[in-house]
Amino acid sequence: MTSVQLHSILDNDFYKFTMQHAVVKLFPNVKVKYAFINRGKHVFPPNFAVLLKETVDTMVDLKLTAKEKQFLADNCPYLDLTYLDFLQGYQYNPAEVKIEQDGSDLKVIIEGYWYRTILWEVPLMALISELFYASQNLIRIGDDEIKQITKDKIEKYNALGVVILEFGTRRRHSYKVHRLVNETLDVFGSNSFLGTSNVHLAMLQNRKPSGTHAHEWFMFHASQYGFKVANAISLENWTKVYVGDLGIALTDTYTTDVFFEQFNKKYSKLFDGVRHDSGDPIEFAKKTIAHYEQMGIDPKSKIIVFSDSLNFDKVKVIADFCRDKIKMSFGIGTNFSNDVGLPAMNMVIKLTDAKPENSHWEGVVKLSDEKNKHTGTPKMIALAKQVLGIEV
């Protein structure tokens, strides 16, 4: 079997580093747990867990190089130099990851201090995906065909006149394909391609990495402060750390309707825009535009970053609606990084429990705008809905 490994500690999505920076500053004593969720009911071959463990063990050798540290310092001035020193000394600890297999079912649990374990999610998913294909000798299309497909896609986006971001690290076919796709986008996407969320690939392209925060930021705040105020305190703590930088707010951890109730004029003005990650994108755009108008803010001064399972047809529909109403960009993941003639994987790793300092373990919840994306125990989901007044 082909050897699978990460090539850099920066081979990760940017928002994991921005959140880690915030956690180091605000919540250094919090512990958390994450779990792998096999949404696609993929059948893992015998000994897959063994292969994954062997691969995870190699991550202990990853270190931030002086060149990588300088790249972050030059391109991300909002990251404290003390954090970059911390990251230079950071080392993955495979003991934080428990990997088991029962027949074809794979179980992965991550547990430890949040400031440490926060970096595991994305590279683990990328490794699971790449190992899944490699361990079964599933043959993809050739490099030239991948480049041609990617070129054709980005040229269509060029013609559409939209801004495109590449968000495909976690479910990529392989590192090689991911890098090949980004190199092609870099060459042919001059009119539309803004860059990637993958920090390592952004560095290779000499572009600024893209990203802000993820659902886990809000999920933890709910466990710490309560569902009612989770969105507001999450945004407030984000502004404490970044003071207006990294201003795209994620809306759907406890449904978009609940989010907009707490996205008051202060936050609506301070944040550059919002990210859409579930539910009907046109309905979301309508709600977002109406919210800004209600706040007395010109929607054309704000932006929506759409990032929910996008392809060209979906992007065109969204762009046709939003044009001349609100600014927009599109984060495209699997459709770029895993369009190789094989079924793409459908999986996530999600925060499941949090243990704030001097407290007990508590299950966390995500209430997506799509019911099938809810996470948490039935008891905690029911409690969150009751507290937030969500009837369905």
N, C-alpha and C positions, 0 to 999 in steps of 0.2 A: 504494500500500500504506500502511496505517496506520503511523505512526511508533511504534517500540517503543524504550523506554528505561527506565532505573531512575530512581526518584524520590527516592531517599535512599541514602546510603552504609550506612545501617542496614537497608536492604531486603535482609536476609540472615538466615540462621538464627543463633540466639544462640550455639550451640556453636562456631561459627567464631570468634567474638570471645573466648570463654572459652579456647579452645585457643590462639588467637593471643597472648593475654595470657601464657599459660604458656610458649609457645615464645619469646617475647621475653625472658622471665626466665631460662629454662634452656638454650635451644638457639639463640642468635642467629646462629650461624655455619653452621647446617645448610642444605644445598640439597636441593631435592626436584623431582620431576617428577610430573605428573598426566596422565591420558589419559581422553578421552571414550569410553564404551563404549555402543554402540547395541544394547542387549539386545532391543529390539522390532523390529529390522531395518527401521526406518522408512526410507522412500524420500524423500530430500531433493530439492527441486526445483532446477532450474538456477539458478546464481548465489546459492544460499543462503549460501555461505561469504562472498561479497562483502557481503551484507546483514548477516551476523553481525559481520564485521570493522568495518563502519561503526558498528554499534551499540556494539561493544566500545570503539571509539575515543572515544565520548562519555563513557565512564566515568571518564576522566581528570579530568573537571570535578566529580566528586562530592567533597564535603568534609563533614566532621563539623561541624555548626553548633553554636553556643553552647548553644542550647536542647536539642539532642540530647545534647551532652556532659553537661549538667545532669541530664537524664533518667537517663543511665547512672550518674552519681554518686549520685543519690537512690535508685535502685532496685537497684543492684548494688554494694554497699559493699565487696565482696571484690575488685573490680577496682581496682588501684592507681591513684592519681591520676597517677603518672608514665606509666602505660599510657594513660590517657585523654588526656594531653597528646600522647603519641605518635600516638594514633588521630586526634587533631585535625589533626595534620600529615601524616597518611598520604594518599597519592595512588595510585590504580591506575596501573600502567604497562602499557599494551597490548603493549609489546614482550615481555612475559613470556608472551604467549599466541600460539601459532602455529595458524592456522586454514587448512585446505586442503580441497578437494573434488575427488573423482575420480568423475565421473559422478554417481550419487545417493548416494555414500558420503561422509560427513563425518568429517574428522579434526581433532581439537582436542588440542593438547599444551600444558601449562602448565609452565614451568620457571623456577626462580629460588630466592632465599632463602626458606626455609619461613615465616619470620615475615611475609613480604610476600605470597607466593603463596597462603597459606592462605585468603584471603578470596575467591578467584576462583570456587571450585567451585559454590556454590549460586546466585549471581546469573547465572553463565554458563548453567547448566541452565535457570533460569527464562526467560532470554532466548531460548535455543534453542527451548524449548517454545512461547513466545508467537510467535516469528517463524515457526515451523513452521506454525501455524494461519493467521497473518496473510498469509504469503507465498503461500498457496494459496487465500485468500479462503474458507476453510472457515467456514460460518455456524453459530454456536452458538445455543442457545435464548436467549430474552430475559431481561432483568434481573429482571422480576417472577417469572418461572418459577424462576430460580435462587434468589431469595429464598424462594419458597414451598417448594422442595425442601429447602433448608437449614433452614428453620423446622421442617418436618416431621421431619427427621432429629434435630435437637437436642431436640425435644419428646419423641421416643421415648427418647433417652438420659436426659432429665430423669425420665421415668417409670421407667426402669430403675434409676435411682439410682446412676449411675457418674460419675466425673470424666473430662472430655474435654479434650484439648489439640489444637490445630490445628497440624499439622506439614507443611503442603502447599506450601511455597515452591518447591521445586526442580522440581516437575512441574506447576505451576499452569497453567491455560489462559492466563491473562493477569493483569497487575497489577489491572486493573479488577475482574475476577471474584474474585480473591483478597481484595481489600478489601471487596467487596460481601458475600462469604461471612462474613468476620470481623465486619462490622457487624451482620449478621443473627444470628450466634451471640451476639454481645455483648448484643443486645436480648432474645433469646428463650431464652438458655441460662443463666439465673440460677441454676438448680438444679444444673447439671452443667458448664458451660463455664468452665474455669479460665484459659484464655488461649492464646496462640500462641507458636510458636518464632521467628516473624518479629519482629525487634526494632523495626522501623519501625512495623508495625501494632500491636504491643504499646504503643508510645508513643502512638499515636493513640487507643487504648482506655484509656490510663492504667492499664495492667496491667503486672505484672512479666513479662519474657520468660522462656520455659522452655527448658531444655537444659543439657547438661553437656559431654560429649566424644563423639567419633566414632571409627570404626575406625582412622582414620589415626594417632591418638595411639598406639595399641598396635602398629600396623604399623611405625611408625618405631622404637619401642623394641626390636622384634625385630631390626631391622637394626643397631641400635646395640649391643645387649647380648646378643642371641641369643634363639631361640625359647623355650627352656626357662624363662627368667626374664622374658619380655616382659610378661606380665600383672602380675606382682608389682611390677616396677620401674615400670611405667606407673601403677599405683595409688599407689605410694609417692611418685612425683614429683608426682602430682595432689594428694596430701595436703600435700606441701611448699608448694605454691602456694596451696591453698585451705583448708587447716587445718580440714577438716570441712564446709565449705560445698560446694555443688554435688555432693551425695553420691549420685548415681545412677550406678552402674558398668555399663558396656556389657560384655556377657558373651561374645559369639560371634565374636570376631576369630579365635580359634584353637580353636573349638568350645566349647560350654558346659561339657562334661565336663572339659576341660583347665583352663578358667577356675576352676571350683570347686575344683580341686586346689590352686590358689594363693590362693584367696579365704579366707584363714585367719581365725582368730577376731578378730584385730586389725582387719582390713579389714571383716569381716562386721559387727562392732559399729560401726565408724566410719562406714561408708557407710549411707545411709538405705535403700538398696535397689538393685535391678538393673533393667536394661532388656532386654526381649526383642525381637530384631530378625530372627530367622529360625528355621525349624524349627517343630515342633508346639508350640503355645502351652500346651496342657494338660500335655504331658510336661515342658515347661520349668517350669511352675508346680509340678508334683510334685517335680522335682529341687530347685527353689529352697526349697520348704518343708522337704524332707528335709535339705537342707544346713543351714538355720538350726537345725533341731531337733538335728542332730548337733553343732552348735557350742554348744548349750545356750541358744539365743536363741529367744524367742517369735516365730514368724513373723508374728503379728498386729501386732507392733511395726515390721515392715518393709513395703516396698512393691515391687511389680513395675510398671514402666511398659511396657505392651505397645505395639509400634509397627510391626508387620509387615503391611502391606497390609490394613488393617482396614476393615470395614463393620459395620453394625448386627448382622447375623446372627452374625458372628464374635465381636463384642464380647459379645453375649448369652450365647453358649456359654461363653466365658472367665469372664464375671462370675458365671454360675450355679455354675461350679466353684470359683472363688476366694472367693466370699462366705463370711465367717466363718472363713476359713483364713488369709488374708493380705490386706493392703491392695493396692489396684490403681488404676491410671489408664490412660488409653488415648490414645496419640498418633495422630491420624488425618490422613492427608495427602491423597493424590489424590482420595479419595472425597468430600472437601469441596471442594478447590480446582480440580478439573477434572472435575466431573460436569455437563457442559453439552451432552450429546447428541452428542458426538464421541468417537472412541476416544482414550483417554488414552495419553500417551507412556510408554514403558518404557526408561529410560536412566539411566546413572550417570556420574559423573566420579570416578575413584579414584586414589589415590596409587599410583604404579608403581615409583618408584625413590627412593632417598635417598642423600645424600652427607654423612655426618657430618664434622665438622671434622677436617682432616688425614687424611682417609681417601679411599676411592674410591667410585664409584657402585656401588650394589648394589640389585638388584630386591627389592621387598617383596611380602609374601604376606598374603592373608586366607583363612582356612579356615572358611567359614560352616557353620552347622548344616545348610544346604542345599547340596548339591554344586554345583548350577548357579550358585551365587553366589560360588564360589571365584574369587579373582583372583591373578594372578602367572603367571610362566612355568612350564611343566610341570616343568622342572628344579628350580626353587625350591619349588614346591608339594610335589614328591616329597621334597625335603630336609626341609621343615618337618614333613611327616607322619612321616618316619623319626625325626627328633629327638624329636618329641612322642609317638611311639608310637601314631599313628593309622593303623589298618590299612585303612580304606576311604576 
